[in-house]
């Protein structure tokens, strides 16, 4: 509809960071999905959140055990973001990772890692809100973040 198209177009002008949310699914296999709707929620207690469509086939796999890792992507990881945004593919093929404090995959080269346990999960509109209680975090290297704006990936450019 026209309203839906205007909505998507207007919100595409809002730049956001890019994360991949990962976990170990019920079969013991790594699962993950690219998310552009990630946010800090609270400092006391430390909480973060993200949204995923009700239709996501990956979300149930990510939420199975109640623990997940938010991998904040670095500028050069745009191909990884594209790969984890696809449905049905073996997203972890050729991807280097280590287990975080909760066992969820921490992707090599990420800008930052945030290990979480689910604090709240509820439907809102056509998406689910997942709130994570932060259990551990790390910034493995000082890199530049990956950004998403107007349906394209970008690096951070300093302005004065």
C-alpha positions as CSV (number, residue, x, y, z in Angstrom):
1,X,0.0,0.0,0.0
2,X,1.0,3.6,-0.4
3,X,1.3,4.2,3.4
4,X,3.5,1.1,3.8
5,X,5.8,2.3,1.0
6,X,6.0,5.8,2.5
7,X,6.7,4.3,5.9
8,X,9.5,2.2,4.6
9,X,11.0,5.0,2.6
10,X,10.9,7.5,5.4
11,X,12.5,5.1,7.9
12,X,15.2,4.1,5.4
13,X,16.6,7.6,6.0
14,X,17.3,6.6,9.6
15,X,20.8,5.2,9.9
16,X,21.4,2.3,12.2
17,X,24.2,0.0,13.4
18,X,24.2,-3.6,12.2
19,X,24.4,-6.6,14.5
20,X,24.1,-10.4,14.1
21,X,22.3,-12.1,16.9
22,X,23.6,-15.6,17.4
23,X,22.8,-18.6,19.6
24,X,23.1,-22.4,19.8
25,X,19.8,-24.0,18.7
26,X,18.0,-27.0,20.1
27,X,20.1,-29.3,17.9
28,X,23.4,-27.9,19.2
29,X,24.0,-26.1,16.0
30,X,24.9,-22.4,15.7
31,X,22.1,-20.1,14.5
32,X,22.1,-16.4,13.7
33,X,20.4,-13.5,12.0
34,X,21.2,-10.0,10.9
35,X,19.3,-7.4,12.8
36,X,19.1,-3.6,12.1
37,X,16.7,-2.8,15.0
38,X,19.0,-3.2,18.0
39,X,19.1,-0.8,20.9
40,X,20.4,-0.1,24.3
41,X,17.5,-0.1,26.8
42,X,18.7,0.4,30.3
43,X,22.0,0.9,32.2
44,X,20.6,-0.3,35.6
45,X,20.0,-3.1,35.1
46,X,21.9,-3.4,31.8
47,X,19.4,-4.4,29.1
48,X,19.5,-4.4,25.3
49,X,16.8,-5.2,22.8
50,X,16.1,-6.1,19.2
51,X,13.1,-6.7,17.0
52,X,12.5,-9.6,14.5
53,X,9.6,-10.3,12.2
54,X,7.0,-12.8,13.4
55,X,7.7,-14.7,10.1
56,X,11.4,-15.2,10.9
57,X,12.3,-18.9,10.8
58,X,15.7,-18.2,12.5
59,X,14.3,-16.4,15.6
60,X,12.9,-19.6,17.2
61,X,16.3,-21.2,16.8
62,X,18.1,-18.2,18.3
63,X,15.7,-18.1,21.3
64,X,15.5,-21.8,22.0
65,X,17.9,-21.9,25.0
66,X,17.2,-18.4,26.3
67,X,20.8,-17.1,25.7
68,X,22.2,-15.2,22.8
69,X,25.1,-13.0,21.7
70,X,24.8,-9.7,19.9
71,X,27.7,-9.3,17.5
72,X,28.2,-5.6,16.7
73,X,29.6,-5.7,13.2
74,X,32.7,-3.9,12.1
75,X,32.8,-1.8,9.0
76,X,34.4,-4.5,6.8
77,X,31.8,-7.2,7.8
78,X,29.1,-6.1,5.3
79,X,29.4,-9.5,3.4
80,X,28.8,-11.3,6.7
81,X,25.7,-9.1,7.3
82,X,24.3,-10.0,3.9
83,X,25.0,-13.7,4.5
84,X,23.2,-13.8,7.8
85,X,20.2,-11.9,6.3
86,X,19.5,-14.7,3.9
87,X,17.0,-17.5,4.7
88,X,17.7,-21.2,4.3
89,X,21.5,-21.0,3.8
90,X,24.2,-22.5,6.0
91,X,25.1,-19.1,7.4
92,X,28.0,-20.3,9.5
93,X,29.8,-22.0,6.5
94,X,33.4,-20.6,6.5
95,X,32.6,-18.2,9.4
96,X,35.1,-18.2,12.2
97,X,33.7,-18.0,15.8
98,X,34.3,-18.9,19.4
99,X,31.8,-19.6,22.1
100,X,30.9,-16.7,24.4
101,X,30.2,-16.9,28.1
102,X,26.8,-18.4,27.5
103,X,27.9,-20.7,24.6
104,X,26.5,-18.4,21.9
105,X,28.8,-17.7,18.9
106,X,31.0,-14.7,19.1
107,X,31.9,-13.9,15.5
108,X,35.5,-13.3,14.7
109,X,36.3,-9.6,13.7
110,X,33.2,-8.2,15.4
111,X,33.4,-4.6,16.7
112,X,31.9,-5.8,20.1
113,X,30.1,-8.8,21.7
114,X,27.2,-8.6,24.1
115,X,26.3,-11.9,25.8
116,X,22.7,-11.9,27.0
117,X,19.9,-14.0,28.5
118,X,16.3,-13.3,27.6
119,X,14.6,-11.0,30.0
120,X,11.5,-10.4,28.0
121,X,10.0,-11.6,24.7
122,X,6.7,-10.3,23.4
123,X,4.9,-9.6,20.2
124,X,4.5,-5.9,19.1
125,X,2.8,-5.3,15.8
126,X,4.2,-7.6,13.1
127,X,7.4,-8.1,15.1
128,X,8.6,-9.7,18.3
129,X,10.6,-7.6,20.9
130,X,13.4,-9.5,22.6
131,X,14.9,-7.9,25.6
132,X,18.2,-9.3,26.8
133,X,19.8,-9.0,30.2
134,X,23.5,-8.3,29.6
135,X,25.6,-11.0,31.1
136,X,29.0,-10.1,29.6
137,X,30.5,-7.8,27.0
138,X,33.7,-7.3,25.2
139,X,35.3,-5.0,22.7
140,X,38.0,-7.2,21.2
141,X,39.5,-4.5,18.9
142,X,39.1,-0.8,18.2
143,X,37.5,-0.9,14.7
144,X,34.9,1.2,12.9
145,X,31.2,0.1,13.0
146,X,29.1,-1.0,10.1
147,X,26.1,1.2,9.4
148,X,22.9,0.7,7.4
149,X,21.3,3.7,5.7
150,X,18.9,3.9,2.7
151,X,19.2,0.1,2.1
152,X,23.0,0.2,1.8
153,X,25.9,-0.6,4.1
154,X,28.2,2.2,5.0
155,X,31.3,2.9,7.1
156,X,31.5,5.7,9.6
157,X,32.9,9.0,8.3
158,X,34.0,11.5,10.8
159,X,32.4,15.0,10.4
160,X,33.2,18.2,12.3
